[in-house]
Amino acid sequence: MYRYDEADQQIVEERARQFRGQVERRLDGRLSEEEFRPLRLQNGLYLQLHAYMLRVAIPYGLLSATQLRQLAHIARTYDRGYGHFTTRQNLQFNWPTLTDTPAILDALASVQMHAIQTSGNCVRNVTSDPFAGVAADEIVDPRPYCEFLRQWSTFHPEFAHLPRKFKIAVTGATVDRAAIAVHDIGLRIRKDEAGRIGFEYFAGGGQGRTPVLAEKLRDFLEEADLLAYTEAVLRIYNELGRRDNKYKARIKVLIKEMGSAEFRRRVEAEFETTRHDPALRLDPEALARMKAHFVPPDYATLPDGQTALQAGRLGKDRAYARWLASNLAPHRVPGYAIVQLSLKSETLPPGDVTADQMDAIADLAERHGFGRILVTHRQNLVLPDVRIDALRQVHAALEGLGFATPNVDRVTDIIACPGLDYCDLANARSIPVAQSIQQTLADADRVHDLGPLTLNISGCINACGHHHVGNIGILGIDKQGEEFYQLTLGGSARDDASVGKVLGRALTAEEIPGAVERILATYAVLRSGADEAFLAVVRRVGLGPFKEAVYADHS
């Protein structure tokens, strides 16, 4: 993984010192809250419903065991003993005091971490495929390109005050696990017929009040031009993006109003002025230096392990068999597997991990995974390098921690934003609804039999829970001071990306679990066989049967 050099380390240490002085001036009254607000946002510090919230950057979702232990220490020392992993592969502390924040930034800097540009109208944390570097279907490892983008965008003087926040995602596999279609910029790494590396380049995707799928700008952008072309896109957006209305300030609105052809024309014209800047060229030497940071670990030479996996899936231990079927992914190295830890249970909100659990996961990563942990967009964690002959041991350890629920990419693997329990922007609670659905769908055999099915919940239209792209989406809304929830069906964040459609009238929190139950029962009846996924059925039959099931005799 990327290791800071002297300049990187100096940057994060100096930023922590600067913020300490800013906090001191705020506490003694030399800075008003209005003056302090942009300073704290530049350091990832929000003032939420009940307390401050600090968002820690985890570039492309990659953590070392040492870093995870430091996050555990911070949670235990300065928060309430837990952290919350987000859909942007970051971690949030929901209860730090303003006084303690500088000490937290110092602690982060000591393990090459920070909270820089995790908020504000700037380029946010660059995200990627959570299986990057190990996926069996990977064409090119995206992490070196993510790191180039991170370094280019950090403190970029031209893009520190964009019209609105800006998000970039990169995938290097045949299957999109980075949700590139709903990002301001989405990149899919390709190889052309000659074997040259390049990028299928998308822009203008996003969720929120106006969900939009990204437009393709280039079929194949040459590898060396990545930063120059991205600089051109940001310049056009920074110059022409709306600043008079924050709800219409995202690049997706600019492209929609301008038209994709005209936006592309302007970007290409600007690109002609940036492509010759040597500081923006990814020459072979620079690429080689960066890729050297992501050299694979020292894997053992092992049998492929497929016989053992098949025996486990067909064995009498049903819990283990289900876990192998849902929580493992193929590794590119024979004898290894990618293990996904489900952070979805009835005991903790989706994405929450206690400090003790973080320490235990760090220990597991060192024993069974070269000390690496990855964060996924679905608020889960990954041990990317587990030997197949150690899977039973790892499964037993995860059961003890509560992270072996066999439901990854199943209906109870629920994305949920913090909602009205924490966020002052929210209209409704998300966490209790997620936990009610999990309780209603407690039958593990049934969840397994329903197959892949995503369910996402947002507490407001800002869509931090990605409800627009859930196969089943739930949006919290305010109706005359009361919390209601709107159902959508048919969303997807994968290669077949789509925005869900509203099913009907909004329901109360008490009605939602029953409505989800009826949707699933309808799906079970309508599917043509065990292999027809929920999304395929919705697209084949439309919303009608599901609407009838949810609302008939329930009005």
C-alpha positions in Angstrom: 0.0 0.0 0.0 1.1 3.6 -0.5 3.5 4.8 2.2 3.9 8.5 2.9 7.2 10.1 1.9 8.7 13.0 3.9 6.5 15.6 2.0 3.3 13.7 2.7 4.1 13.4 6.3 4.9 17.0 6.6 1.6 18.0 5.0 -0.6 16.1 7.5 1.5 17.2 10.5 1.4 20.8 9.5 -2.3 20.7 8.8 -2.9 19.2 12.3 -0.8 22.0 13.9 -2.7 24.7 11.9 -6.0 23.3 13.0 -4.9 23.2 16.6 -4.3 27.0 16.4 -7.7 27.6 14.7 -9.5 25.6 17.4 -7.8 27.6 20.1 -8.9 30.9 18.5 -12.4 29.6 18.2 -12.6 28.5 21.8 -11.3 31.9 23.1 -13.6 33.9 20.8 -11.1 35.3 18.4 -12.9 33.4 15.6 -16.7 33.4 15.3 -18.5 30.3 14.2 -19.1 31.8 10.8 -15.3 32.4 10.4 -14.5 29.0 11.8 -16.9 27.0 9.8 -14.9 26.8 6.5 -11.8 26.0 8.5 -13.3 23.0 10.3 -15.0 21.8 7.1 -11.6 21.7 5.3 -10.6 19.3 8.1 -13.6 17.1 7.9 -15.3 18.4 11.0 -19.1 18.8 10.8 -21.5 20.2 13.4 -24.4 17.8 13.4 -27.6 17.4 15.3 -26.2 16.6 18.7 -22.4 17.0 18.4 -19.5 17.4 16.1 -18.7 14.6 13.6 -15.2 14.0 12.2 -14.9 12.2 8.9 -11.6 10.4 8.4 -10.3 9.8 4.8 -9.5 6.3 3.8 -8.2 6.6 0.2 -9.6 4.0 -2.1 -10.8 2.1 1.1 -7.4 0.6 2.0 -6.3 0.4 5.7 -3.4 -1.3 7.4 -3.8 -3.1 10.7 -1.8 -0.4 12.4 -4.1 2.3 11.1 -7.2 0.3 12.1 -5.8 0.0 15.7 -5.3 3.7 15.8 -8.9 4.3 14.7 -9.9 2.0 17.6 -7.7 4.0 20.0 -9.3 7.2 18.8 -12.8 5.7 19.2 -12.0 4.5 22.7 -10.2 7.7 23.9 -12.1 10.6 22.2 -15.5 9.2 21.1 -18.0 6.7 22.5 -16.2 3.5 21.7 -17.1 3.0 18.0 -16.7 4.3 14.5 -19.0 4.4 11.5 -17.9 3.2 8.1 -19.5 5.1 5.2 -20.5 4.5 1.6 -17.5 6.6 0.6 -15.1 4.1 2.1 -14.4 6.6 5.0 -14.9 6.4 8.7 -16.9 8.9 10.9 -16.6 9.6 14.6 -19.9 10.9 15.7 -19.2 12.3 19.2 -15.8 14.1 19.4 -15.5 17.3 21.2 -14.1 20.4 19.5 -11.3 20.5 22.2 -10.2 17.0 21.4 -10.2 17.3 17.6 -6.6 18.5 17.2 -5.4 15.6 19.3 -7.3 13.2 17.0 -5.7 14.8 13.9 -2.3 14.3 15.5 -3.1 10.7 16.2 -4.2 10.2 12.6 -1.1 11.9 11.2 1.1 9.5 13.3 -0.2 6.6 11.2 -0.3 8.4 7.8 -4.0 9.3 8.0 -5.9 12.6 7.9 -9.4 14.2 7.5 -8.3 16.7 4.7 -11.0 17.3 2.0 -13.5 14.9 3.5 -16.0 17.8 3.4 -16.4 21.1 1.7 -16.7 22.0 -2.0 -13.6 20.3 -3.2 -12.5 16.9 -4.6 -13.5 14.4 -1.9 -12.0 11.0 -1.1 -11.2 9.0 -4.3 -13.0 5.7 -4.1 -12.4 2.4 -5.9 -13.3 -1.3 -6.2 -13.0 -2.7 -2.7 -11.4 -5.8 -4.3 -8.7 -3.8 -6.0 -5.4 -5.6 -6.4 -6.8 -9.0 -5.6 -9.9 -9.6 -7.7 -9.9 -12.5 -10.1 -11.6 -10.4 -12.8 -9.3 -7.4 -12.5 -7.8 -6.1 -15.7 -5.5 -3.4 -14.1 -5.0 -2.5 -10.5 -6.8 0.9 -10.1 -5.1 2.0 -6.8 -2.0 3.7 -8.4 -4.3 5.9 -10.5 -6.4 6.6 -7.4 -3.3 7.7 -5.6 -2.3 10.0 -8.5 -5.7 11.6 -8.3 -5.5 11.9 -4.6 -2.2 13.7 -4.7 -3.2 15.9 -7.7 -6.4 17.0 -6.0 -5.1 17.6 -2.4 -4.8 21.3 -1.9 -5.2 22.0 -5.6 -5.4 25.8 -5.6 -7.8 26.0 -8.5 -10.3 23.5 -7.1 -10.5 24.3 -3.4 -13.8 26.2 -3.7 -15.8 24.4 -6.4 -19.5 25.1 -6.9 -20.2 22.0 -4.9 -18.5 18.8 -3.6 -16.9 16.5 -6.2 -16.6 12.8 -6.2 -14.4 10.4 -8.3 -14.5 6.6 -8.5 -12.2 4.2 -10.4 -12.6 0.5 -11.3 -10.2 -1.7 -13.0 -12.2 -4.9 -13.2 -14.6 -6.5 -15.7 -17.4 -5.9 -13.2 -18.1 -2.4 -11.8 -17.9 -2.6 -8.0 -17.1 1.1 -7.6 -20.5 2.6 -8.8 -18.9 4.7 -11.4 -22.2 5.6 -13.0 -23.3 7.7 -10.1 -20.1 9.8 -9.6 -19.1 13.2 -10.8 -16.3 11.4 -12.6 -16.3 7.6 -13.1 -13.4 5.8 -14.6 -13.2 2.3 -16.0 -9.7 1.1 -16.8 -9.5 -0.6 -20.2 -6.8 -2.2 -22.5 -7.1 -1.5 -26.2 -6.4 -4.1 -28.9 -2.7 -3.3 -28.7 -2.6 -3.9 -24.9 -2.3 -0.2 -24.0 -3.9 0.9 -20.8 -6.5 3.7 -20.9 -9.8 4.9 -19.4 -13.4 4.8 -20.4 -14.3 8.2 -19.0 -17.7 9.2 -17.6 -18.8 12.5 -16.0 -22.0 13.9 -14.5 -23.4 11.1 -12.4 -24.9 11.6 -9.0 -27.8 11.0 -6.7 -29.4 13.5 -4.3 -32.4 15.6 -5.4 -31.7 14.9 -9.1 -30.4 11.4 -9.6 -28.5 11.1 -12.9 -26.4 8.4 -14.5 -23.1 9.7 -15.9 -22.5 10.5 -19.5 -19.6 9.0 -21.4 -17.0 11.6 -22.5 -14.3 9.3 -23.9 -14.3 5.6 -25.0 -10.5 5.5 -24.4 -8.4 8.1 -22.8 -4.8 7.3 -22.9 -3.2 6.5 -19.5 -0.7 9.4 -19.6 -3.5 11.9 -20.1 -5.5 11.0 -16.9 -4.6 14.1 -14.9 -4.6 16.5 -17.8 -8.1 15.5 -18.9 -9.4 15.5 -15.4 -8.0 19.0 -14.9 -9.9 20.1 -18.0 -13.2 18.6 -16.7 -12.8 20.4 -13.4 -11.9 23.7 -15.0 -15.0 23.7 -17.1 -17.1 22.8 -14.1 -15.4 25.3 -11.9 -15.9 28.1 -14.4 -19.5 27.3 -15.5 -21.1 25.4 -12.6 -23.9 27.3 -10.8 -23.1 29.0 -7.5 -26.4 30.8 -7.0 -28.3 27.6 -6.0 -26.5 24.8 -4.1 -29.2 22.3 -5.2 -28.3 23.0 -8.8 -24.6 23.3 -8.4 -23.4 19.8 -9.1 -21.7 18.9 -12.4 -24.6 16.7 -13.4 -26.9 19.8 -13.6 -24.3 21.7 -15.7 -24.1 18.8 -18.2 -27.9 18.4 -18.3 -28.5 22.1 -18.9 -25.6 22.5 -21.4 -26.0 19.2 -23.1 -23.5 16.4 -23.1 -22.2 17.2 -26.6 -21.5 20.8 -25.8 -19.9 19.9 -22.4 -17.7 17.4 -24.1 -16.7 19.9 -26.8 -15.6 22.4 -24.1 -13.7 19.8 -22.2 -11.8 18.7 -25.3 -10.9 22.3 -26.1 -9.7 22.9 -22.6 -7.8 19.6 -22.7 -5.7 20.9 -25.6 -4.4 23.5 -23.2 -3.6 21.1 -20.4 -2.3 18.0 -22.1 1.1 19.6 -22.8 1.7 20.5 -19.2 4.6 18.2 -18.1 3.4 18.3 -14.5 0.1 16.6 -15.5 1.7 13.8 -17.7 1.8 10.3 -16.3 5.1 9.3 -18.0 6.4 5.7 -17.7 8.9 6.7 -15.0 6.2 8.3 -12.8 3.9 5.3 -13.3 6.6 2.8 -12.4 7.4 4.7 -9.2 3.7 4.8 -8.2 3.1 1.2 -9.1 6.0 0.1 -6.9 4.0 1.2 -3.9 1.4 -1.5 -4.7 3.6 -4.5 -5.2 1.6 -7.7 -4.3 2.5 -9.4 -1.0 4.5 -12.6 -0.8 1.8 -15.1 -1.5 2.5 -18.8 -0.8 2.3 -21.4 -3.6 -0.8 -23.3 -2.8 -3.3 -25.7 -4.3 -6.3 -23.8 -5.8 -8.5 -24.9 -2.9 -11.7 -25.3 -5.0 -12.3 -28.8 -3.9 -12.3 -27.7 -0.2 -14.6 -24.8 -1.0 -17.1 -27.0 -2.8 -17.0 -29.5 0.1 -17.7 -26.6 2.5 -20.7 -25.4 0.4 -22.2 -28.8 0.3 -21.4 -29.8 3.9 -23.7 -30.2 6.9 -22.6 -26.9 8.6 -25.3 -24.7 7.0 -24.0 -21.5 8.5 -20.6 -22.0 7.1 -22.0 -23.2 3.8 -24.1 -20.0 3.5 -21.2 -17.8 4.5 -18.9 -19.4 1.8 -21.7 -18.8 -0.8 -22.4 -15.1 0.0 -19.4 -13.6 1.8 -16.5 -14.9 -0.3 -15.2 -13.6 -3.7 -12.7 -15.2 -6.1 -9.0 -14.2 -5.6 -6.6 -13.9 -8.5 -4.0 -16.0 -6.6 -4.7 -19.8 -6.3 -5.3 -21.0 -2.8 -6.6 -17.6 -1.5 -10.0 -16.0 -1.1 -11.5 -12.5 -0.6 -13.5 -12.6 2.7 -16.2 -10.0 3.3 -17.1 -9.1 6.8 -20.8 -8.2 7.2 -21.3 -5.2 9.4 -25.0 -5.7 9.3 -26.8 -7.1 12.4 -29.6 -6.3 14.8 -27.2 -5.2 17.5 -25.3 -2.3 15.8 -26.4 0.2 13.2 -25.2 -0.6 9.6 -21.5 0.2 9.3 -20.8 0.6 13.0 -17.8 -1.1 14.5 -16.7 -0.9 18.2 -13.1 -0.2 19.2 -12.7 -3.7 20.5 -13.9 -5.1 17.2 -11.5 -2.9 15.3 -8.6 -4.3 17.3 -9.8 -7.9 16.8 -10.1 -7.3 13.0 -6.6 -5.8 12.9 -5.3 -9.0 14.6 -7.1 -11.2 12.1 -5.7 -9.2 9.2 -2.2 -9.7 10.5 -2.7 -13.5 11.0 -4.7 -14.0 7.8 -4.1 -11.3 5.3 -0.8 -9.5 5.3 -2.2 -6.8 7.6 -4.6 -5.3 5.1 -8.2 -4.4 5.5 -10.5 -2.8 2.9 -13.7 -0.8 3.3 -16.6 -1.4 0.8 -19.3 1.0 -0.5 -21.9 -1.2 1.2 -20.5 -0.3 4.7 -18.7 -3.7 5.1 -15.1 -4.6 5.5 -12.9 -7.0 3.6 -9.9 -9.2 4.4 -8.5 -9.4 0.9 -5.9 -12.2 1.2 -7.2 -15.2 3.3 -5.8 -18.6 2.6 -8.6 -21.1 1.7 -7.2 -23.6 4.2 -7.7 -21.0 7.0 -11.3 -20.2 6.1 -12.9 -22.3 8.9 -10.6 -20.6 11.4 -11.4 -17.2 10.1 -15.2 -17.9 10.0 -15.1 -19.0 13.6 -13.3 -15.8 14.7 -15.8 -13.7 12.7 -18.7 -15.5 14.3 -17.3 -14.5 17.7 -17.1 -10.9 16.6 -20.6 -10.8 15.1 -19.3 -10.3 11.5 -20.0 -13.7 10.0 -23.6 -13.1 9.0 -24.0 -14.7 5.6 -25.8 -11.9 3.9 -23.4 -9.8 1.8 -25.3 -8.4 -1.2 -28.5 -10.0 0.2 -31.6 -8.1 1.4 -30.4 -7.7 5.0 -27.0 -6.3 3.9 -28.7 -2.9 4.3 -27.0 0.4 3.5 -28.3 3.1 5.9 -27.2 6.7 6.5 -27.1 7.9 10.1 -30.4 9.7 9.5 -32.2 11.8 12.0 -30.5 10.0 14.9 -27.4 12.1 14.1 -27.8 14.3 11.0 -29.4 17.7 11.1 -30.2 17.5 7.4 -32.3 14.4 7.8 -36.1 14.2 7.6 -36.4 10.8 9.2 -34.6 8.0 11.0 -32.8 5.4 9.0 -31.2 3.1 11.6 -34.3 1.9 13.4 -36.0 1.1 10.0 -32.9 -0.9 9.0 -33.0 -2.8 12.2 -36.7 -3.5 12.0 -36.3 -4.9 8.5 -33.4 -7.1 9.7 -35.6 -8.4 12.5 -38.5 -9.1 10.2 -36.1 -11.0 7.8 -34.3 -13.0 10.5 -34.6 -16.3 8.6 -31.1 -16.8 7.2 -32.2 -19.7 4.9 -34.8 -17.4 3.3 -32.4 -14.5 2.9 -30.0 -16.9 1.3 -32.6 -18.4 -1.1 -33.7 -14.9 -2.2 -30.3 -14.4 -3.7 -28.5 -11.1 -4.6 -30.7 -8.2 -3.6 -29.7 -4.7 -2.4 -31.7 -2.6 0.0 -30.6 1.0 0.7 -32.1 3.6 3.1 -31.6 7.4 3.1 -33.0 9.7 5.8 -33.4 12.6 3.3 -33.2 13.4 -0.4 -29.4 14.0 -0.2 -29.2 10.2 -0.7 -26.2 9.4 1.6 -27.7 6.0 1.9 -27.8 5.6 -1.9 -31.5 4.7 -2.0 -31.8 5.7 -5.7 -29.6 2.8 -6.7 -30.9 0.1 -4.3 -32.9 -2.7 -5.9 -35.2 -1.7 -3.1 -34.8 1.9 -2.0 -36.3 3.6 1.0 -36.3 7.4 1.4 -37.3 9.2 4.6 -39.5 12.2 4.0 -41.2 14.8 6.2 -45.0 15.0 6.0 -46.3 17.8 8.2 -43.8 17.1 10.9 -44.1 13.3 10.8 -41.6 10.8 9.5 -42.7 8.8 6.4 -40.9 6.6 3.9 -41.1 6.4 0.2 -40.3 3.1 -1.6 -38.5 2.8 -4.9 -37.8 -0.4 -6.9 -35.4 -1.2 -9.7 -32.3 0.8 -8.9 -28.7 -0.5 -9.5 -25.2 0.8 -9.0 -23.5 -1.9 -11.1 -22.8 -2.2 -14.8 -26.5 -2.2 -15.4 -26.9 1.1 -13.5 -30.4 2.5 -13.1 -32.4 4.8 -10.9 -35.2 3.2 -9.0 -38.8 4.3 -9.6 -41.3 5.3 -6.9 -43.7 2.6 -6.0 -46.6 4.6 -4.5 -47.6 6.6 -1.5 -45.2 7.0 1.4 -45.6 4.7 4.4 -44.9 5.0 8.1 -41.9 3.4 9.8 -44.2 0.7 11.2 -45.5 -0.2 7.8 -42.2 -0.5 6.0 -41.0 -3.9 7.2 -44.4 -5.4 6.2 -44.2 -3.7 2.8 -40.7 -5.1 2.2 -42.0 -8.5 3.2 -44.8 -8.3 0.7 -42.4 -7.2 -2.0 -40.1 -10.2 -1.4 -43.1 -12.6 -1.3 -44.2 -11.2 -4.6 -40.7 -11.7 -6.1 -40.6 -15.3 -4.8 -43.8 -16.0 -6.7 -42.9 -14.2 -9.9 -39.3 -15.3 -10.5 -38.9 -17.9 -13.2 -36.4 -19.8 -11.3 -33.9 -19.6 -8.4 -31.4 -17.9 -10.8 -33.6 -15.0 -11.8 -32.5 -12.1 -9.6 -34.9 -9.6 -8.0 -33.8 -6.8 -10.3 -34.4 -8.9 -13.4 -37.9 -9.7 -12.3 -38.7 -6.0 -11.6 -37.4 -5.1 -15.1 -39.4 -7.9 -16.7 -42.8 -7.4 -15.0 -42.7 -3.8 -14.0 -43.9 -2.2 -10.8 -47.5 -3.3 -11.1 -47.5 -6.6 -9.2 -45.4 -5.1 -6.4 -47.5 -2.1 -6.1 -50.6 -4.3 -5.9 -49.0 -6.4 -3.2 -47.9 -3.4 -1.0 -51.0 -1.2 -1.3 -54.0 -3.5 -2.0 -56.1 -3.7 1.2 -53.5 -1.6 3.0 -54.8 1.9 2.1 
